[in-house]
Structures are given as structure tokens and as C-alpha cells.
């Protein structure tokens, strides 16, 4: 998976259009996570999910709530809070974003853009066609693959990465724990190390 966790010049700041959220044609649906005991309402996560390609709703029933749950499951790794936007779009948009922000002229499954303001953890974008093809090739349910990639992108926003073998192992374990919180299969189980 390609992290998309930094801009092509290596900075970690989020581009102003982040995951294309400001340009998305569909209105976001946001849900604020209820405050945990001992925390304030201001510490809760606000998650906006934008479905810019209606094909997501055909591929994954209740894609928006699943994406929100996956963000929260990954945020539990660091007890993090803040705002995150998830853009569910098509391959063409991910190719444009990947080219614009990473200098790579191809679509990818998920990109994450760290936030550039206090309380804004960042933005995540996923490509429908790539996710559908990967799920089919791996024999996975599209919903489980979507949840895994949203958790993966969220972990990038929390500072996790997979550039070295040690980082990759730690990130894979964090992803497996997030998937367990969702009661979904470990995406790494049965894969050769």
C-alpha cells in the first residue's frame, strides 16, 4: 500500500485541498463520536465521509458508517481525537491526487494527508476501482478491505508508517488490532512475513 503520508517535497503538512474534500460534489455527512467517560465533548472525533462516487454504495452497504467506525477503531490506537475527512471516490480522482501531491501518475488504493490546523488530524481518500480489484484478487469482502484501508490511512495520520521492516510490522499489528475492534478479519493473517 502506498502511504501518501507526505507531499512530494517531503513535508508532512496537508495540502489545502487535502483529499479533494473542498472540491467534492457530494455533501459530507459528519458524525461526532460520543465522549468517553472521563473525557470532554471537545476531545471527541468528528468524522466527515464524502461519497463522491455512488459506486461505493453499490460495492459496500452502509459504506459511510463503516468508514466512520474504521476511523474510530484506528484512533483508539493512540487515544487520538480531532477531525478527519474520508473521501470515497473513483480511480481517476485518486490518480489526479497522487500525481498532484506525490508526483506519481497512477491511481492507488488509499492516500492520506496530514492535517494542517490544530484539531484537524487530516484527510483520507480511497479509489473505488482499485479497492474493488484488490478485494477480489485477495478473496476478501469489499467491506473488510474498505475498513482496513480506512484504518491504514488513519494510522498514517497518527504518524505510523511502513518504510522500514520494523515500522511495517508495528503498523500491521496496529491494523490487525483495529480490525479486531471492528470484528473483521485480520488482513495480515496467513500472509508470508
N, C-alpha and C positions, 0 to 999 in steps of 0.2 A: 504494500500500500504506500502511496506517496503522501508524505505528511502535509505539504502545503502550509507548513507552520511558520514560514518566514517569507518575506518578499524576496525577489531576485537579488537585491543588493545585500541580503543577509540581515536586514533589520527585522525586529520582531513586532513592530507596530502594525496595526491593522490599516489597510488602505481605506480611504473614506467610503468607498462603495463596498467595502468588505466583501461579502459573498454575493454582491449584486442585489442586496436586500433593498436598497433605496430605489432600485430600478424595477423591482419585481412587479408584475402586473396584478397579482392576487393580493388581497388584503391579508395581513398577518393575523393569526389567531394567537393570543398570548394567554398564558395561564401562570398565575403566581402560585408557587408551591406553598402549602400551609407552613406556618412557622413551627419548628420543632420545639419541644419543651426546653425551656432554658434559653431560647434564642428570641430575638425580636423579629417583628414582621419585616423590618428593613433588611434583615440578613437572608431572607428567602430568595430563591432563584426565580427570575422572570424569564420565561422561555417563549419566544415567538417562533412559530412554524409557518413558513410560507410555501404553499404548494403552487409552484409556477408551471408545472406540467401535470395535467389531470391524469396522465397515465399512472402516476403514483397511487392514486385512489383505486385504480383497477388492479394494480400489482399487489398492493398491501391494504387490506381492510383496516380502517382506522389508523392510517399512517401518521397523522398528526399526534394523537395521544401516545402512540408507540414511540415516536421521536422524543416527545417530552419525557417519557419515562426513562428512555435510554440516556438522555442528558442527565437526569437526576441520579440515575444509577452510577454514572461515571463521576459526577460531582461528589458523591459520597466517599470516594477515594481520599479526597483531601478536605472533606467537610467544607467545600468551597461554596460561595454564593455570589450572585451577580446576574447580569443579563446575558443571554445567549440567543442568537437567531439561527434557525436552521432553514436553509433553502433547499427544497426538493424540486429539482429542475431537470432539464434534459442534458444530453451529451454535448450538444452544441454550446450551451452556456458554460458548462464546465471546461470545455476546450478553450473558450474565449477567456475565462478567468485564469486558467492555467497558463495560457500564453501571456496574458497581460501582467500577471503578478509573479510568475515563476519562469517565464521565458521558454516554456515547453509547449509546443504546438500540437497537443493531443488532449483528448478527454482523459479523465481519471475518475476513480470511484468517489473520492471524498477530498475536499480541500478544507483547511481550517485557517482562519485569520484571527490572530490575537486582537483583543480589544485595544482601543486607543484612548479610552477615557476611564476615569475611576468608576468602578462598579460594572463596567462592560467587559465581560470575560472574552467575548469575541463572537465570530460568526462561522458557521459550517455550511458547506454546500455539497450536495450529492447529485450524481448523474444517474438518471433512471436507467438508460440502456446498459451502461457499464455494470451497475448493481444487478440488474436482471440477468445479464450474461454470466457474471461471476457466480451468482447464486445457482444458476442452472448447471454450470460447469462443476461446481463443488458439491452438487446434490443437496443443497441447503434450501430451507424455506426462505423466500424473499423477505419475509418479515424479520426473521432472525438475522439475516445478513444486513438489512437496513439498521436494525438495533445495534449490531456490532459496529458498523461503520460510524453511526452517530456517537456511540461511546468512544470509539477510536479518535474521532475528531475532537470530542470534548476533552479527552485526556491530553491531546496536543495543546489545547487551550490552557490546561493546568500545568504545562511545562514538561510533560512526558514526551519522549522521543524514541526512535529506534535506529539511530545512526550507528551505534556500536552493538555488538552482540549482547553485552550486559544490559544496555538500555532496552534493547528489543525484548529480552527475557522479562525484565521488570514490567514493561508495558503490556506484554502478552498476559502476564499474571493479573495485572490490573483490569484488563479487558475481560478475562475469564471471571473475575470477581463481579464485575458489573453485569455480565450476562447471568451469573448465578442469582444476583439480586432480582433480575427480571424473570427468573425461572426459565431461561432459554439455554440451549446447549452451548458448551464451551467450544468456540470456533477453532481452538488450537488442539483439542483432544484428538489423538490419533494421527497427528501430523509429525513427520520426522523432524527431529531437532537439528 
